[in-house]
């Protein structure tokens, strides 16, 4: 790993860097709403955020939830693997994902699950290349 590249848990709930990265993946959502939701998410005990730093600059994040499900036991569900667009296609996503997998094993998780947008084929290729399998469909009903 690049000496200046490291992963650690992100504690700062009001980070402009986190908001900026989340907005890159979700440009249709207003920045103020992203910031509000992120702040609320950090209040849950089972929510964590991993940050990928180049020197002291946050260039990638993965948010995650720890839970127990009947069909798979203790799991970490990763919300997003987001790399700043300037740092994509350099292998950094693999570094972040490998760190999370090791963290999950060290914290007795049995599985990792995730959702990815149907219209994001680059992410599909990324997850297939990292041995993830499609288990089903994710449905949503707006209320």
C-alpha positions as CSV (number, residue, x, y, z in Angstrom):
1,X,0.0,0.0,0.0
2,X,1.2,3.5,-0.8
3,X,2.8,4.9,2.4
4,X,0.6,8.0,2.3
5,X,-2.6,5.9,1.8
6,X,-4.4,4.7,4.8
7,X,-7.9,3.6,6.0
8,X,-9.4,4.5,9.4
9,X,-12.9,4.9,10.9
10,X,-14.3,8.4,10.3
11,X,-15.7,10.1,13.5
12,X,-16.5,13.5,12.1
13,X,-20.2,13.7,11.4
14,X,-20.0,17.2,9.9
15,X,-17.2,16.6,7.5
16,X,-17.5,18.6,4.3
17,X,-15.4,15.9,2.7
18,X,-17.9,13.2,3.5
19,X,-20.8,15.3,2.1
20,X,-18.8,16.0,-1.0
21,X,-18.2,12.3,-1.7
22,X,-21.8,11.3,-1.0
23,X,-23.0,14.1,-3.3
24,X,-20.7,12.7,-6.1
25,X,-22.7,9.4,-5.9
26,X,-26.0,11.1,-5.3
27,X,-26.0,14.4,-7.3
28,X,-29.8,14.5,-7.4
29,X,-29.9,14.9,-3.6
30,X,-29.3,18.4,-2.2
31,X,-26.2,18.9,-0.1
32,X,-28.1,20.1,2.9
33,X,-30.2,16.9,3.0
34,X,-27.2,14.7,2.6
35,X,-25.5,16.4,5.5
36,X,-28.7,16.1,7.6
37,X,-29.1,12.4,6.9
38,X,-25.4,11.7,7.5
39,X,-25.5,13.4,10.9
40,X,-28.6,11.4,11.8
41,X,-27.0,8.1,10.7
42,X,-23.9,8.7,12.9
43,X,-26.3,8.7,15.9
44,X,-27.0,5.0,15.5
45,X,-24.7,2.6,17.4
46,X,-24.6,0.1,14.6
47,X,-23.5,2.7,11.9
48,X,-19.8,3.2,11.0
49,X,-17.9,5.0,8.3
50,X,-14.6,4.0,6.9
51,X,-12.4,6.7,5.3
52,X,-9.6,6.2,2.8
53,X,-7.0,9.0,3.2
54,X,-4.3,10.1,0.9
55,X,-1.9,11.9,3.2
56,X,-4.5,13.8,5.4
57,X,-7.1,14.2,2.6
58,X,-10.2,12.0,2.6
59,X,-10.5,10.6,-0.9
60,X,-12.9,7.7,-0.3
61,X,-15.6,6.4,2.1
62,X,-17.7,3.4,2.8
63,X,-20.5,3.7,5.2
64,X,-21.8,0.5,6.8
65,X,-24.3,-1.0,9.2
66,X,-23.7,-3.9,11.5
67,X,-26.6,-6.2,12.1
68,X,-27.7,-9.7,12.7
69,X,-30.0,-11.4,10.2
70,X,-31.6,-14.9,10.5
71,X,-30.4,-16.1,7.1
72,X,-26.7,-15.1,7.4
73,X,-25.8,-14.2,11.0
74,X,-23.8,-11.2,12.0
75,X,-23.1,-9.1,8.9
76,X,-21.7,-5.8,7.8
77,X,-23.9,-4.1,5.1
78,X,-21.9,-1.6,3.2
79,X,-23.8,1.4,1.9
80,X,-21.5,2.9,-0.6
81,X,-17.9,2.5,-1.8
82,X,-17.2,6.0,-3.0
83,X,-13.9,7.3,-4.3
84,X,-13.4,10.9,-5.3
85,X,-13.6,11.0,-9.1
86,X,-10.0,12.2,-9.3
87,X,-8.8,9.0,-7.6
88,X,-10.9,6.3,-9.4
89,X,-9.4,3.4,-11.4
90,X,-6.2,3.4,-9.4
91,X,-6.9,0.3,-7.2
92,X,-7.9,2.4,-4.2
93,X,-11.4,0.8,-4.0
94,X,-9.8,-2.6,-3.6
95,X,-7.7,-1.3,-0.8
96,X,-10.7,0.1,1.0
97,X,-12.8,-3.0,0.4
98,X,-9.9,-5.3,1.6
99,X,-9.6,-3.2,4.8
100,X,-13.3,-3.5,5.5
101,X,-13.3,-7.3,4.9
102,X,-10.4,-7.7,7.4
103,X,-12.3,-5.4,9.9
104,X,-15.4,-7.5,9.4
105,X,-13.5,-10.7,10.1
106,X,-11.8,-9.2,13.2
107,X,-15.3,-8.1,14.4
108,X,-16.9,-11.6,14.0
109,X,-19.0,-10.8,11.0
110,X,-20.0,-13.8,8.9
111,X,-21.0,-11.9,5.7
112,X,-20.7,-8.7,3.9
113,X,-23.7,-7.5,1.9
114,X,-24.4,-4.4,-0.2
115,X,-26.7,-2.7,-2.6
116,X,-25.6,-1.0,-5.8
117,X,-27.5,1.0,-8.3
118,X,-28.8,-0.9,-11.3
119,X,-27.5,1.9,-13.6
120,X,-23.9,1.7,-12.3
121,X,-22.3,-1.1,-14.3
122,X,-18.8,-0.1,-13.2
123,X,-19.7,-0.9,-9.6
124,X,-21.1,-4.3,-10.7
125,X,-17.8,-5.2,-12.4
126,X,-15.9,-4.0,-9.3
127,X,-18.0,-6.3,-6.9
128,X,-17.9,-9.3,-9.3
129,X,-14.1,-8.9,-9.5
130,X,-14.1,-9.0,-5.6
131,X,-16.1,-12.3,-5.5
132,X,-19.5,-10.8,-4.6
133,X,-22.5,-12.7,-5.9
134,X,-26.1,-11.4,-6.6
135,X,-28.5,-13.0,-4.1
136,X,-31.8,-11.2,-5.1
137,X,-33.5,-8.0,-5.9
138,X,-33.7,-4.9,-3.7
139,X,-37.2,-3.5,-3.7
140,X,-38.3,-0.1,-2.5
141,X,-41.6,1.7,-2.0
142,X,-41.6,5.5,-1.5
143,X,-43.8,6.6,1.4
